[in-house]
Amino acid sequence: MATGLSKTKWNGTIATTTALKKNDSCPDIELTYTGKKNTSDVFDSERANCTVFWKSQTVNGHNNKLYFGDNFPILLGLLDDSEIAGKVRLIYIDPPYATNSVFQAKGQKDAYHDLLQGAEYLEFMRERLLLMNELLADDGSIYLHLDENMVFEVKLLMDEIFGKSNYRNMITRKKCSTKNTTKKRFGNVSDYILFYSKSSNYVWNRPYDEWPSDKILKEYPCIEIETGRRYKKVPVHAPGTRNGETGQPWRGVLPPPGKHWQYTPTRLDEMDANGEIYWSASNNPRRKVYFDGERGIPMQDIWLENRDSINQNMLLTGYPTEKNLSMLETIVLASSNPGDIVMDCFCGSGSALEAAYKNNRQWIGIDNSIEAICTTLRRFHMGVEAMGDYVNPIKAKSKDSDLLNPECFNLSLFEKCPIILEIQDEYLDIAKSIWSNAANE
């Protein structure tokens, strides 16, 4: 892969008509569309009034909160909470994808609708992303999961809100097995995760993949006779010429034309004395890079091992668009630390919340689907079951009418993951009607 050089290296100069002057700055790109509100109007919108249904006790420092309602006024309300605003370390969201579809969970229960399109969808996302940016800690990060439908338009929104300099990755994920598509195009098996940080100083715990045995032999083919350690040989030069020490001969050897030494002669002498330099028969130095089996291979931005459905033994809740738990644990571990607050304001089946709790993080979940709220509660109450044999809603304390009945609430049901359930006032009647109607049956 080619490495770019300074723009001044094109025949020693570059035409002024194609380059910005030294004091110029590159103008930002702004996404414009009908219905785009002033930022001040977004923040001046009405906050949600929420009623606490369950008041769980804090266990091991955890104060997890699950909200039933529209996430926009709820997020606005959280901006007034000094324990949350500016303290959320990680946000993961898997919002609607502008598919113009409705989705059902197992048993043909309505789960959610995804009907917003075009500019209306973009403003829906923008208003919520503005609030999430304010809720994030200065060293926090956000991961936004989308498919090919709107990811490029939403990336421009993310650049505008979080800053283009805080863009980290657009991760490509293989979401399912190979498709035998009948359409005249390549099979669509990928979706995307936009990763942004709040600032340049953000929590980052680099994740690693395990080394396959065949890859170890291929990548590290050499064995050091003295120690038996595996290693590979890599160049000690890099692209670009230098006029200082790294551009001068070392041990009588010049770097190749157009290159320079990666290290100063003094540092190269130290490495050679430590046995870290390999000299070829033609007197060409190479650096020994030893195999470190404990660390593994640093993860890249293409994820092939995080499909949502693999086989009938995979444990799921049966909620549509439920995401791979292992993938979410990777994100949680990479961009937060134990005790941090993790938020998912499109929480669906609660997979991101479980990933946070399993790894000793606090969580905040929000959803406006009654099926999502009940699925999340069943997940923490009863766990998950193999694909095709999902959590049975007939089991004791698992019916929606019981889960949403504050009179039936028993802290012991959720002592492994304490939950404070809060419901937005305009959604309160929905929750009350479910358990009151069940009581009259």
C-alpha positions as CSV (number, residue, x, y, z in Angstrom):
1,M,0.0,0.0,0.0
2,A,1.4,3.4,-1.0
3,T,2.3,5.9,1.7
4,G,1.6,9.6,0.9
5,L,4.3,12.2,1.1
6,S,4.2,15.9,1.8
7,K,2.5,18.0,-1.0
8,T,5.8,19.9,-1.4
9,K,7.5,16.7,-2.7
10,W,5.9,16.9,-6.1
11,N,8.9,17.9,-8.2
12,G,10.0,19.9,-5.1
13,T,7.0,22.1,-5.2
14,I,3.3,22.2,-5.9
15,A,1.2,24.5,-8.0
16,T,-0.4,27.3,-5.9
17,T,-3.7,26.9,-7.9
18,T,-4.2,23.4,-6.4
19,A,-3.0,24.0,-2.9
20,L,-4.3,26.0,0.1
21,K,-2.1,28.8,1.2
22,K,-0.4,28.4,4.6
23,N,-2.9,30.4,6.5
24,D,-6.0,29.1,4.7
25,S,-8.3,26.4,6.3
26,C,-10.3,23.8,4.5
27,P,-14.0,24.9,4.6
28,D,-16.3,22.4,6.3
29,I,-19.0,20.5,4.4
30,E,-22.5,21.1,5.8
31,L,-25.5,18.9,5.1
32,T,-28.5,21.1,4.2
33,Y,-32.1,19.9,3.9
34,T,-35.7,21.1,4.4
35,G,-36.8,21.2,8.0
36,K,-33.3,21.5,9.6
37,K,-33.8,23.4,12.9
38,N,-31.6,25.9,14.6
39,T,-29.5,24.1,17.3
40,S,-30.9,26.5,20.0
41,D,-34.4,25.4,19.1
42,V,-33.5,21.8,19.6
43,F,-32.2,22.4,23.1
44,D,-35.2,24.6,24.0
45,S,-37.6,21.8,23.3
46,E,-39.8,20.4,26.1
47,R,-38.2,18.0,28.6
48,A,-39.9,14.7,29.4
49,N,-41.7,14.1,32.7
50,C,-41.0,10.6,33.8
51,T,-42.6,8.5,36.5
52,V,-40.6,5.9,38.4
53,F,-42.3,2.5,38.2
54,W,-39.7,0.5,40.1
55,K,-37.2,2.0,42.5
56,S,-34.4,-0.6,42.8
57,Q,-31.6,-0.4,45.3
58,T,-28.1,0.4,44.2
59,V,-26.1,-2.8,44.1
60,N,-22.3,-2.8,43.9
61,G,-22.4,0.9,42.8
62,H,-24.7,0.2,39.9
63,N,-27.7,2.4,39.3
64,N,-29.1,1.1,36.0
65,K,-32.0,2.9,34.4
66,L,-34.5,1.8,31.8
67,Y,-36.8,4.4,30.3
68,F,-40.0,3.8,28.4
69,G,-40.8,6.7,26.1
70,D,-39.6,8.9,23.3
71,N,-35.9,9.2,23.6
72,F,-35.7,12.9,22.5
73,P,-37.5,14.5,25.5
74,I,-36.0,11.9,27.8
75,L,-32.5,12.8,26.6
76,L,-33.3,16.5,27.1
77,G,-34.3,15.7,30.6
78,L,-31.1,13.8,31.3
79,L,-29.2,17.0,30.4
80,D,-30.5,18.4,33.7
81,D,-29.2,15.4,35.7
82,S,-25.8,16.3,37.1
83,E,-25.0,12.7,37.7
84,I,-25.4,11.9,33.9
85,A,-24.9,15.0,31.8
86,G,-21.3,15.1,30.6
87,K,-20.5,11.8,32.3
88,V,-21.6,9.1,29.8
89,R,-18.4,7.4,28.7
90,L,-19.9,5.4,25.8
91,I,-23.0,5.5,23.6
92,Y,-23.9,2.7,21.3
93,I,-27.1,3.1,19.2
94,D,-28.7,0.9,16.6
95,P,-31.4,3.3,15.4
96,P,-34.0,2.9,12.7
97,Y,-32.4,2.6,9.2
98,A,-35.0,4.5,7.2
99,T,-36.2,1.2,5.7
100,N,-39.9,2.3,5.4
101,S,-40.9,-1.0,7.1
102,V,-42.5,-2.3,10.3
103,F,-40.9,-5.1,12.4
104,Q,-42.4,-7.8,14.6
105,A,-40.9,-9.9,17.3
106,K,-41.5,-13.7,17.7
107,G,-45.2,-14.4,18.1
108,Q,-46.1,-11.6,15.7
109,K,-45.9,-9.0,18.4
110,D,-45.4,-5.5,17.0
111,A,-41.8,-4.4,17.9
112,Y,-41.2,-1.1,16.2
113,H,-41.8,0.9,13.0
114,D,-39.2,2.4,10.8
115,L,-41.1,4.8,8.6
116,L,-39.2,8.1,8.5
117,Q,-37.5,8.9,5.2
118,G,-35.2,11.5,3.7
119,A,-34.9,14.9,5.4
120,E,-37.4,13.9,8.1
121,Y,-35.2,11.0,9.1
122,L,-32.0,13.1,9.0
123,E,-33.5,15.7,11.3
124,F,-34.8,13.0,13.6
125,M,-31.3,11.7,13.9
126,R,-29.6,15.1,14.1
127,E,-31.7,16.3,17.0
128,R,-30.9,13.2,19.1
129,L,-27.2,13.2,18.2
130,L,-26.9,16.9,19.3
131,L,-28.2,15.8,22.8
132,M,-26.0,12.7,22.9
133,N,-23.0,14.8,22.2
134,E,-23.8,16.9,25.3
135,L,-24.3,13.9,27.5
136,L,-21.0,12.4,26.5
137,A,-18.0,12.8,28.8
138,D,-15.1,14.7,27.3
139,D,-13.2,11.4,26.9
140,G,-16.3,9.5,25.7
141,S,-17.1,7.9,22.4
142,I,-20.2,7.1,20.3
143,Y,-20.8,4.1,18.0
144,L,-23.7,4.5,15.5
145,H,-24.8,1.3,13.7
146,L,-26.5,1.6,10.3
147,D,-26.8,-0.1,6.9
148,E,-25.9,1.2,3.5
149,N,-29.3,3.1,3.2
150,M,-28.4,6.2,5.1
151,V,-24.9,5.7,6.5
152,F,-23.2,8.2,4.2
153,E,-25.7,11.0,4.9
154,V,-25.6,10.4,8.6
155,K,-21.7,10.4,8.5
156,L,-22.0,14.1,7.4
157,L,-24.2,14.8,10.4
158,M,-21.7,13.1,12.7
159,D,-18.9,15.2,11.2
160,E,-21.0,18.3,11.8
161,I,-21.9,17.5,15.4
162,F,-18.9,15.7,16.7
163,G,-16.2,17.2,14.5
164,K,-14.6,15.7,11.5
165,S,-11.3,15.5,13.4
166,N,-13.0,13.2,16.0
167,Y,-14.0,10.6,13.4
168,R,-12.2,7.3,14.2
169,N,-13.6,4.5,12.0
170,M,-16.3,3.3,9.8
171,I,-16.3,-0.3,10.7
172,T,-17.6,-2.8,8.1
173,R,-19.3,-5.8,9.7
174,K,-20.4,-9.0,8.1
175,K,-24.0,-9.2,9.5
176,C,-25.1,-12.5,8.1
177,S,-24.2,-15.6,6.1
178,T,-23.7,-15.6,2.3
179,K,-26.9,-14.7,0.4
180,N,-28.0,-16.3,-2.8
181,T,-29.5,-13.1,-4.0
182,T,-31.8,-13.1,-7.1
183,K,-31.1,-9.4,-7.7
184,K,-28.6,-8.2,-10.2
185,R,-26.0,-7.1,-7.7
186,F,-23.5,-8.6,-5.2
187,G,-25.0,-10.2,-2.1
188,N,-25.5,-7.7,0.7
189,V,-24.0,-9.1,3.9
190,S,-22.5,-6.0,5.4
191,D,-23.5,-3.1,7.6
192,Y,-21.5,-0.3,9.2
193,I,-20.6,1.2,12.5
194,L,-19.6,4.9,12.7
195,F,-17.1,5.4,15.6
196,Y,-16.5,9.0,16.8
197,S,-15.0,10.4,20.0
198,K,-15.9,13.5,21.9
199,S,-12.4,14.8,21.8
200,S,-8.8,13.7,20.8
201,N,-8.3,12.4,24.4
202,Y,-10.7,9.5,24.7
203,V,-10.8,6.1,26.5
204,W,-9.3,3.4,24.3
205,N,-8.5,-0.1,25.3
206,R,-7.2,-1.7,22.1
207,P,-9.0,-5.0,21.4
208,Y,-7.1,-8.0,20.0
209,D,-8.1,-11.1,18.1
210,E,-6.6,-14.4,19.0
211,W,-3.8,-15.8,16.8
212,P,-4.8,-18.8,14.6
213,S,-2.0,-21.4,14.6
214,D,-1.6,-21.3,10.8
215,K,-1.3,-17.5,10.8
216,I,1.5,-17.7,13.4
217,L,3.5,-19.9,11.2
218,K,2.9,-17.7,8.2
219,E,3.5,-14.4,9.8
220,Y,6.4,-15.4,12.0
221,P,8.3,-17.9,10.0
222,C,11.8,-17.5,11.6
223,I,13.0,-19.1,14.9
224,E,15.8,-17.5,16.9
225,I,18.3,-20.3,17.5
226,E,19.5,-18.9,20.8
227,T,16.1,-18.5,22.4
228,G,13.7,-20.5,20.3
229,R,11.5,-17.5,19.9
230,R,9.5,-16.9,16.7
231,Y,10.0,-13.7,14.8
232,K,9.6,-12.0,11.5
233,K,12.0,-9.6,9.7
234,V,10.7,-6.1,8.8
235,P,12.5,-3.1,7.2
236,V,14.1,-0.5,9.4
237,H,13.5,2.3,6.9
238,A,10.4,4.4,6.0
239,P,9.3,6.5,3.0
240,G,10.7,10.0,2.6
241,T,14.1,11.5,2.6
242,R,15.6,13.2,5.7
243,N,18.6,15.6,6.1
244,G,19.2,14.8,9.7
245,E,20.7,11.7,11.5
246,T,18.1,9.3,10.1
247,G,19.1,10.2,6.5
248,Q,22.8,9.5,7.1
249,P,24.7,6.1,6.6
250,W,24.5,3.7,9.5
251,R,27.2,1.0,9.8
252,G,28.3,2.1,6.3
253,V,24.9,1.5,4.8
254,L,22.6,4.1,3.4
255,P,18.8,3.8,3.5
256,P,17.3,2.9,0.0
257,P,16.7,5.9,-2.3
258,G,13.7,8.0,-1.3
259,K,13.8,6.4,2.2
260,H,15.2,7.2,5.7
261,W,16.0,5.1,8.8
262,Q,13.1,4.7,11.2
263,Y,15.4,5.2,14.1
264,T,18.5,7.3,14.9
265,P,21.9,5.6,14.5
266,T,22.2,5.5,18.3
267,R,18.9,3.7,18.7
268,L,19.8,1.3,15.9
269,D,23.1,0.5,17.7
270,E,21.2,-0.3,20.9
271,M,18.8,-2.6,19.0
272,D,21.8,-4.4,17.3
273,A,23.5,-4.8,20.6
274,N,20.3,-6.4,22.0
275,G,20.2,-8.9,19.1
276,E,17.1,-7.2,17.6
277,I,18.7,-6.6,14.1
278,Y,19.1,-9.3,11.5
279,W,21.9,-8.8,9.0
280,S,21.4,-10.5,5.6
281,A,24.2,-12.0,3.5
282,S,24.2,-8.8,1.5
283,N,24.7,-6.7,4.7
284,N,21.1,-5.5,4.6
285,P,19.7,-4.8,8.1
286,R,16.2,-5.9,9.2
287,R,14.4,-5.6,12.5
288,K,13.3,-8.7,14.4
289,V,9.7,-8.5,15.5
290,Y,9.0,-11.3,18.0
291,F,5.7,-13.1,18.2
292,D,3.8,-12.1,21.3
293,G,1.1,-14.7,21.7
294,E,-0.6,-13.1,24.7
295,R,-1.6,-9.9,23.0
296,G,-3.0,-11.3,19.8
297,I,-3.7,-9.5,16.5
298,P,-4.9,-5.9,16.9
299,M,-8.5,-5.7,15.6
300,Q,-9.0,-3.9,12.3
301,D,-12.0,-2.1,10.8
302,I,-13.5,-5.1,9.0
303,W,-15.3,-7.5,11.4
304,L,-16.1,-10.9,10.0
305,E,-16.8,-12.9,13.1
306,N,-19.8,-10.9,14.6
307,R,-22.8,-12.1,12.6
308,D,-26.2,-11.7,14.3
309,S,-27.4,-15.2,13.5
310,I,-25.1,-18.2,13.0
311,N,-26.8,-21.4,14.0
312,Q,-29.8,-22.7,16.0
313,N,-27.7,-22.9,19.2
314,M,-27.1,-19.2,19.3
315,L,-28.8,-17.5,22.4
316,L,-31.2,-14.8,21.5
317,T,-34.4,-13.1,22.7
318,G,-36.3,-13.2,19.5
319,Y,-36.5,-9.4,19.1
320,P,-36.0,-8.2,15.5
321,T,-32.7,-6.7,14.6
322,E,-31.1,-8.0,17.8
323,K,-27.3,-7.5,17.5
324,N,-24.5,-9.9,18.3
325,L,-23.6,-9.8,22.0
326,S,-19.9,-10.5,21.5
327,M,-19.6,-7.6,19.1
328,L,-21.2,-5.3,21.7
329,E,-18.9,-6.6,24.4
330,T,-15.9,-5.7,22.1
331,I,-17.2,-2.1,21.8
332,V,-17.9,-1.8,25.5
333,L,-14.5,-3.1,26.5
334,A,-12.7,-0.9,23.9
335,S,-14.3,2.4,24.8
336,S,-15.1,2.3,28.5
337,N,-13.7,1.2,31.8
338,P,-15.3,-0.6,34.8
339,G,-17.8,1.6,36.6
340,D,-18.4,3.9,33.5
341,I,-21.9,4.8,32.3
342,V,-22.9,3.2,28.9
343,M,-26.0,4.4,27.1
344,D,-28.2,2.9,24.4
345,C,-31.2,5.2,23.7
346,F,-32.5,2.8,21.0
347,C,-32.0,-0.2,23.3
348,G,-34.3,-2.7,21.6
349,S,-33.7,-6.1,23.2
350,G,-31.1,-4.8,25.6
351,S,-28.0,-6.5,24.1
352,A,-25.8,-3.4,24.6
353,L,-27.1,-3.1,28.2
354,E,-26.3,-6.7,28.9
355,A,-22.8,-6.3,27.4
356,A,-22.3,-3.3,29.7
357,Y,-23.5,-5.0,32.8
358,K,-21.5,-8.2,32.2
359,N,-18.4,-6.1,32.1
360,N,-19.1,-4.1,35.3
361,R,-20.4,-0.9,33.7
362,Q,-23.5,1.0,34.6
363,W,-26.1,1.4,31.9
364,I,-29.0,3.6,30.7
365,G,-31.5,2.2,28.2
366,I,-34.3,4.0,26.4
367,D,-37.0,2.8,24.0
368,N,-40.5,3.7,23.0
369,S,-41.6,0.2,22.1
370,I,-43.4,-1.7,24.8
371,E,-42.1,-5.0,23.2
372,A,-38.5,-3.7,23.5
373,I,-39.0,-2.7,27.2
374,C,-40.5,-6.1,28.1
375,T,-37.9,-8.0,26.1
376,T,-35.1,-6.2,28.0
377,L,-36.8,-7.0,31.3
378,R,-37.2,-10.6,30.3
379,R,-33.5,-10.7,29.3
380,F,-32.4,-9.7,32.7
381,H,-35.1,-11.6,34.5
382,M,-34.9,-15.0,32.7
383,G,-31.9,-14.8,30.3
384,V,-32.0,-15.9,26.7
385,E,-32.5,-19.2,25.0
386,A,-31.4,-20.9,21.8
387,M,-32.6,-19.6,18.5
388,G,-36.0,-21.0,17.6
389,D,-36.8,-21.6,21.3
390,Y,-36.9,-18.1,22.6
391,V,-37.8,-17.0,26.1
392,N,-41.2,-18.3,26.9
393,P,-43.6,-15.4,27.9
394,I,-45.8,-17.8,29.8
395,K,-43.3,-18.6,32.5
396,A,-43.9,-17.1,35.9
397,K,-43.3,-13.3,36.2
398,S,-42.5,-13.1,32.5
399,K,-45.8,-11.9,31.1
400,D,-45.8,-8.3,30.0
401,S,-48.7,-7.6,32.5
402,D,-46.4,-8.8,35.4
403,L,-43.2,-7.1,34.1
404,L,-45.0,-3.8,33.9
405,N,-47.0,-4.1,37.1
406,P,-45.3,-2.2,39.9
407,E,-47.4,-4.2,42.4
408,C,-45.7,-7.4,41.2
409,F,-42.2,-6.0,41.2
410,N,-39.8,-8.0,43.4
411,L,-36.3,-6.8,43.7
412,S,-35.0,-10.3,44.0
413,L,-36.0,-10.9,40.4
414,F,-33.5,-8.4,39.3
415,E,-30.9,-8.4,42.0
416,K,-28.3,-9.6,39.6
417,C,-28.9,-6.5,37.5
418,P,-30.8,-3.8,39.5
419,I,-33.1,-1.8,37.3
420,I,-34.9,1.5,37.9
421,L,-37.8,1.5,35.5
422,E,-39.0,5.0,34.6
423,I,-41.9,5.8,32.2
424,Q,-42.5,9.0,30.3
425,D,-45.9,10.4,31.4
426,E,-47.5,10.2,27.9
427,Y,-46.6,6.5,27.7
428,L,-47.7,5.7,31.3
429,D,-51.3,4.9,30.3
430,I,-50.0,2.2,27.9
431,A,-48.0,0.5,30.7
432,K,-50.9,0.8,33.2
433,S,-53.4,-0.6,30.8
434,I,-51.4,-3.7,30.1
435,W,-51.3,-4.9,33.7
436,S,-54.7,-3.5,34.7
437,N,-56.5,-5.2,31.8
438,A,-54.7,-8.4,32.7
439,A,-55.9,-8.1,36.3
440,N,-59.5,-7.9,35.0
441,E,-59.2,-11.0,32.8
